[in-house]
Amino acid sequence: MFWLDHWRDDILLKDEFSRLFALESNKQISVQEKLVNGLLSSLRRNPRGGAESTQMEHLAQAMNSVVLRDEPDCWIWPLDATGCFSAASTRRYIEDQQDI
């Protein structure tokens, strides 16, 4: 979900751009739907200057680098070089932490 999932950074977009989230008519809109239809497409009204316009400018800049790929979403497991979860990689991580 565009506003409610951690898909871009550590902070949720609803928190980073709270004034725009307040204008959103579809709080559970998908990333694809929001980016394909446009950032303004599902807002109740256009931003009216001040903080709303500033947040829209920053959101538009942040979305410039987003590229949607035509492939299914996947989880990434950073504890293994393959990116795949395994009990062994979890065990190795825990053992490494105990050695510190």
Helices and strands as residue ranges (DSSP letters): H 13-16, H 18-23, H 31-37, H 50-63, H 87-98
